Amino acid sequence: MYGANVETAADRKAPAPVEDPALLAEFQARIDRGESIEPKDWMPARYRRQLVRMMSQHAHSEIVGMLPEGNWITRAPNLRRKMALIAKVQDEAGHGHYIYCGTETLGVSRDELVDDLLAGRAKYSQIFNYPTLTWADIGVIGWFVDGAAIVNQTVLAKASYGPYARAMIRICKEENFHKRQGFEICAVLSQGTDAQREMLQDAVNRWWWPSLMMFGPSDTDSPNSRDLLAWRIKRFTNDELRQRFVNLTVPQAQAIGVRLPDPDLRYDADTQNWVFGEIDWAEFWAVVNGNGPCNRERLAARNKAHADGAWVRQAATAYAAKRAGAPRDGGSTAAA
């Protein structure tokens, strides 16, 4: 089953759970002091497992996230838009690379992680299992999806695990470009023809609720939040981050005259928050568990790309082996 809860690399690499209470106490003291945990430092088995799970899902999301937008590169309306979209998709590949590198510092190989993704054992963000039907979708993805990513990842830049936090610094800078690109597309469409404004509103209607789901289940249904908060991998709960995103996005929608598809949306002067309606969690879990509009299509595309690229990996391996056997002075290795 796509996205099933089966054994992944994070589970297979889990060390024995019996650990020294003194080491656990000292580790938590380091976390509480705000120290950075580095790859060679001692860490609890569950801390390592949670990092592998979270970072691998993040890396997979970046790689799968190339697909919905890459589909529009050849159909972008002009050369400027094509160049910007190519740059964005290229950035997403780089983001996945950075995070896979960080996950490898935890003792899990990239091959294992990719195998889990291709086999449907690993999860990635549910947002990338929705189709991009029009050019307006590309703008709204940049505005909503990358906007949500920024809210989440700016906090991860202060995560307790050093390699993950450092990767987020560069990624957040590039995500800001992605959000500006998307919002500018939406702003231009909002000032366009009636058909363009309708296309934009339709995209907003389809992407708003899935974007709110990106932050994960509600705090009452999030099984991992307690550990992640205690270890300062995360600094805020799913619901707190979701609220921050809504508060940032509503004024932006008002600025370009777009309606958010929530009849219950209202401003609460006491809390200074925008109160929003109930999220359809049944839809969220259906998509997470492999029953979204594009789950099978996305994994089929990744498997095809992996198979088509086998010759490149083989050539790179052969070249590396050849280089490893070459003498340092560049001379011939042939027998005299």
C-alpha positions as CSV (number, residue, x, y, z in Angstrom):
1,M,0.0,0.0,0.0
2,Y,1.2,3.5,-0.8
3,G,2.2,5.3,2.3
4,A,1.5,2.3,4.6
5,N,2.9,2.2,8.1
6,V,5.5,-0.4,7.5
7,E,9.1,-0.8,8.5
8,T,11.4,1.9,7.0
9,A,15.1,2.7,7.3
10,A,14.5,4.6,10.5
11,D,13.1,1.4,12.1
12,R,15.8,-0.9,10.7
13,K,18.6,1.3,12.0
14,A,17.1,1.7,15.5
15,P,19.7,0.8,18.2
16,A,18.7,-1.2,21.3
17,P,16.4,0.9,23.5
18,V,18.2,0.1,26.8
19,E,20.1,3.3,27.7
20,D,22.0,4.7,30.6
21,P,19.8,7.0,32.7
22,A,22.8,9.3,33.4
23,L,23.5,9.7,29.7
24,L,19.8,10.4,29.1
25,A,19.8,13.1,31.8
26,E,22.9,14.7,30.5
27,F,21.6,14.7,27.0
28,Q,18.4,16.4,28.1
29,A,20.4,19.0,30.1
30,R,22.3,19.8,26.9
31,I,19.0,20.3,25.0
32,D,17.7,22.5,27.8
33,R,20.8,24.6,27.7
34,G,20.2,25.2,24.0
35,E,23.3,23.3,22.8
36,S,23.6,21.9,19.3
37,I,23.8,18.1,19.0
38,E,26.4,17.0,16.4
39,P,26.7,13.6,14.6
40,K,29.5,12.2,16.8
41,D,27.7,13.2,20.0
42,W,25.9,10.6,22.0
43,M,22.1,10.7,21.5
44,P,19.2,8.6,22.6
45,A,18.0,5.9,20.1
46,R,14.6,7.5,19.9
47,Y,16.0,10.9,19.2
48,R,18.0,9.4,16.3
49,R,14.9,7.5,15.1
50,Q,12.7,10.7,15.2
51,L,15.3,12.7,13.3
52,V,15.6,10.0,10.6
53,R,11.8,9.8,10.2
54,M,11.4,13.6,10.1
55,M,14.4,14.4,7.9
56,S,13.7,11.6,5.5
57,Q,10.1,12.7,5.0
58,H,11.3,16.2,4.5
59,A,13.8,15.2,1.9
60,H,11.3,13.0,0.1
61,S,8.8,15.9,0.0
62,E,11.4,18.1,-1.7
63,I,12.1,15.5,-4.4
64,V,8.4,14.6,-5.0
65,G,7.5,18.3,-4.8
66,M,9.5,18.8,-8.1
67,L,6.8,16.9,-10.0
68,P,3.7,19.1,-9.8
69,E,5.6,22.2,-10.9
70,G,8.0,20.6,-13.3
71,N,5.0,19.6,-15.3
72,W,4.4,23.3,-16.1
73,I,7.9,24.3,-17.2
74,T,7.2,23.8,-20.9
75,R,3.8,25.5,-20.5
76,A,4.8,28.6,-18.6
77,P,3.5,31.7,-20.3
78,N,6.8,33.4,-21.2
79,L,10.6,33.0,-21.0
80,R,10.9,34.8,-17.7
81,R,8.3,32.5,-16.0
82,K,10.0,29.4,-17.5
83,M,13.4,30.5,-16.2
84,A,12.1,31.2,-12.7
85,L,10.2,27.9,-12.6
86,I,13.3,26.0,-13.7
87,A,15.3,27.7,-11.0
88,K,12.7,26.8,-8.4
89,V,12.5,23.1,-9.4
90,Q,16.3,23.0,-9.4
91,D,16.3,24.5,-5.9
92,E,13.9,21.8,-4.6
93,A,16.3,19.1,-5.9
94,G,19.1,20.8,-4.0
95,H,17.0,20.9,-0.8
96,G,16.4,17.2,-1.0
97,H,20.1,16.7,-1.5
98,Y,21.0,18.8,1.6
99,I,18.6,16.9,3.8
100,Y,19.6,13.5,2.6
101,C,23.2,14.4,3.4
102,G,22.1,15.4,6.9
103,T,20.2,12.2,7.4
104,E,23.3,10.2,6.4
105,T,25.1,11.6,9.4
106,L,22.6,9.6,11.5
107,G,23.9,6.3,10.0
108,V,21.2,5.8,7.3
109,S,22.3,5.6,3.7
110,R,20.7,7.6,1.0
111,D,20.1,4.4,-1.0
112,E,18.0,3.0,1.9
113,L,15.9,6.2,2.1
114,V,15.3,6.3,-1.6
115,D,14.4,2.6,-1.7
116,D,11.8,3.3,1.0
117,L,10.3,6.1,-1.0
118,L,10.2,4.1,-4.3
119,A,8.7,1.1,-2.6
120,G,5.9,3.2,-1.0
121,R,7.1,2.5,2.5
122,A,8.1,6.1,3.3
123,K,5.8,9.1,3.6
124,Y,6.2,12.7,2.2
125,S,4.0,15.8,2.5
126,Q,0.4,15.1,1.5
127,I,0.3,18.4,-0.4
128,F,2.2,17.0,-3.4
129,N,-0.4,14.4,-4.1
130,Y,-2.8,17.0,-5.6
131,P,-2.8,17.9,-9.3
132,T,-1.7,21.2,-10.9
133,L,-4.6,21.9,-13.3
134,T,-3.8,25.5,-14.4
135,W,-1.0,28.0,-14.5
136,A,-2.6,29.7,-11.4
137,D,-1.8,26.5,-9.4
138,I,1.9,27.3,-9.8
139,G,1.4,30.7,-8.3
140,V,-0.7,29.5,-5.5
141,I,1.7,26.7,-4.7
142,G,4.5,29.3,-4.4
143,W,2.3,31.5,-2.2
144,F,0.6,28.9,0.0
145,V,2.8,25.8,-0.1
146,D,6.1,27.5,0.1
147,G,4.7,30.1,2.5
148,A,3.7,27.2,4.8
149,A,7.2,25.7,4.3
150,I,8.8,29.0,5.4
151,V,6.7,29.1,8.6
152,N,7.8,25.6,9.5
153,Q,11.4,25.7,8.3
154,T,12.4,29.0,9.9
155,V,11.7,27.3,13.2
156,L,13.7,24.2,12.1
157,A,16.7,26.4,11.5
158,K,16.9,26.5,15.3
159,A,16.5,22.7,15.7
160,S,18.7,21.0,18.2
161,Y,20.4,18.8,15.6
162,G,23.2,20.8,14.0
163,P,23.2,19.4,10.4
164,Y,19.5,19.8,10.1
165,A,19.4,23.3,11.4
166,R,22.3,24.4,9.2
167,A,20.7,22.9,6.1
168,M,17.5,25.0,6.9
169,I,19.4,28.3,6.8
170,R,20.1,28.1,3.1
171,I,16.8,26.4,2.3
172,C,14.8,29.1,4.0
173,K,16.5,31.8,1.9
174,E,15.6,30.0,-1.3
175,E,12.0,29.3,-0.1
176,N,11.5,33.0,0.4
177,F,12.4,33.5,-3.3
178,H,9.9,30.7,-4.2
179,K,7.1,32.4,-2.2
180,R,7.7,35.8,-3.7
181,Q,7.7,34.3,-7.2
182,G,4.3,32.6,-6.5
183,F,2.7,35.6,-4.9
184,E,3.8,37.8,-7.8
185,I,2.1,35.4,-10.2
186,C,-1.1,35.5,-8.2
187,A,-0.9,39.3,-7.9
188,V,-0.6,39.7,-11.7
189,L,-3.5,37.3,-12.3
190,S,-5.6,39.2,-9.8
191,Q,-5.2,42.3,-12.0
192,G,-5.9,40.4,-15.2
193,T,-9.0,39.5,-17.2
194,D,-12.1,38.0,-15.7
195,A,-11.0,34.6,-16.9
196,Q,-7.6,35.0,-15.2
197,R,-9.2,36.1,-11.9
198,E,-11.6,33.2,-12.0
199,M,-8.6,30.8,-12.7
200,L,-6.8,32.3,-9.7
201,Q,-9.8,32.0,-7.4
202,D,-10.4,28.4,-8.5
203,A,-6.7,27.5,-7.6
204,V,-7.0,29.3,-4.2
205,N,-10.2,27.3,-3.5
206,R,-8.5,24.0,-4.2
207,W,-5.2,24.6,-2.5
208,W,-6.2,26.4,0.7
209,W,-7.3,23.5,2.9
210,P,-4.5,21.1,1.7
211,S,-2.1,23.9,2.6
212,L,-3.4,24.1,6.2
213,M,-3.0,20.3,6.4
214,M,0.7,20.6,5.6
215,F,1.5,21.3,9.2
216,G,0.4,17.8,10.2
217,P,-2.5,16.6,12.4
218,S,-3.9,18.6,15.2
219,D,-2.0,18.6,18.4
220,T,-4.4,16.2,20.1
221,D,-3.7,13.6,17.3
222,S,0.0,14.2,16.8
223,P,1.9,11.2,18.2
224,N,5.4,12.6,17.7
225,S,5.0,16.2,18.8
226,R,5.8,15.5,22.5
227,D,9.2,14.1,21.8
228,L,10.1,16.7,19.1
229,L,9.2,19.6,21.4
230,A,11.0,18.1,24.4
231,W,14.2,17.7,22.3
232,R,13.8,21.1,20.6
233,I,13.8,19.5,17.2
234,K,10.5,21.5,16.9
235,R,9.9,24.7,18.8
236,F,6.1,25.1,18.2
237,T,3.2,22.7,17.9
238,N,1.5,21.9,14.6
239,D,-1.5,24.0,15.5
240,E,0.6,27.0,16.6
241,L,2.5,26.9,13.3
242,R,-0.8,26.5,11.3
243,Q,-2.2,29.6,13.1
244,R,0.9,31.6,12.3
245,F,0.5,30.7,8.6
246,V,-3.2,31.7,8.6
247,N,-2.4,35.1,10.3
248,L,0.2,35.9,7.7
249,T,-1.8,34.7,4.6
250,V,-5.2,36.3,5.2
251,P,-3.9,39.9,4.8
252,Q,-2.0,38.9,1.7
253,A,-5.2,37.5,0.2
254,Q,-7.0,40.7,1.1
255,A,-4.3,42.8,-0.6
256,I,-4.9,41.2,-4.0
257,G,-8.6,40.8,-3.7
258,V,-8.7,37.0,-3.3
259,R,-11.4,35.2,-1.2
260,L,-10.2,32.4,1.0
261,P,-12.7,29.5,0.8
262,D,-13.7,29.4,4.5
263,P,-17.1,30.8,5.5
264,D,-16.1,30.6,9.2
265,L,-13.0,32.8,8.8
266,R,-13.1,35.8,11.1
267,Y,-10.7,38.0,13.1
268,D,-10.7,37.6,16.9
269,A,-9.6,41.0,18.4
270,D,-9.0,39.4,21.8
271,T,-6.4,36.9,20.6
272,Q,-5.4,38.9,17.5
273,N,-5.7,35.7,15.5
274,W,-7.7,34.8,12.4
275,V,-10.1,32.0,13.5
276,F,-10.6,29.4,10.7
277,G,-13.0,26.6,10.1
278,E,-12.7,22.9,10.7
279,I,-10.2,21.0,8.6
280,D,-11.3,17.8,6.9
281,W,-9.0,15.4,8.7
282,A,-10.6,12.4,6.9
283,E,-9.2,13.8,3.6
284,F,-5.8,14.4,5.2
285,W,-5.4,10.8,6.4
286,A,-6.8,9.4,3.2
287,V,-4.1,11.2,1.2
288,V,-1.3,10.4,3.7
289,N,-2.3,6.7,3.5
290,G,-2.0,6.6,-0.3
291,N,-5.5,7.4,-1.5
292,G,-5.1,11.0,-2.8
293,P,-5.6,12.2,-6.3
294,C,-2.0,11.7,-7.4
295,N,-0.3,9.3,-4.9
296,R,0.2,6.5,-7.4
297,E,1.1,8.9,-10.2
298,R,3.8,10.6,-8.1
299,L,5.5,7.3,-7.1
300,A,5.2,5.9,-10.6
301,A,7.0,9.0,-11.9
302,R,9.8,8.7,-9.3
303,N,10.2,5.0,-10.1
304,K,10.4,5.7,-13.8
305,A,13.0,8.5,-13.3
306,H,15.0,6.2,-11.0
307,A,15.0,3.4,-13.6
308,D,15.8,5.7,-16.5
309,G,18.7,7.1,-14.6
310,A,20.3,3.8,-13.8
311,W,23.0,4.2,-16.5
312,V,24.0,7.6,-15.0
313,R,24.6,6.0,-11.6
314,Q,26.5,3.1,-13.2
315,A,28.7,5.5,-15.2
316,A,29.4,7.6,-12.1
317,T,30.3,4.6,-10.1
318,A,32.6,3.3,-12.8
319,Y,34.3,6.7,-13.1
320,A,34.8,7.0,-9.4
321,A,36.3,3.5,-9.3
322,K,38.6,4.4,-12.1
323,R,39.7,7.6,-10.4
324,A,40.3,5.7,-7.2
325,G,42.7,3.4,-9.0
326,A,44.6,6.1,-10.8
327,P,48.1,7.1,-9.5
328,R,48.2,10.5,-7.8
329,D,50.7,11.8,-10.3
330,G,48.2,11.1,-13.1
331,G,50.5,8.5,-14.8
332,S,49.4,5.2,-16.3
333,T,48.4,2.3,-14.2
334,A,49.3,-0.2,-17.0
335,A,51.9,-2.7,-16.3
336,A,55.4,-1.9,-17.7
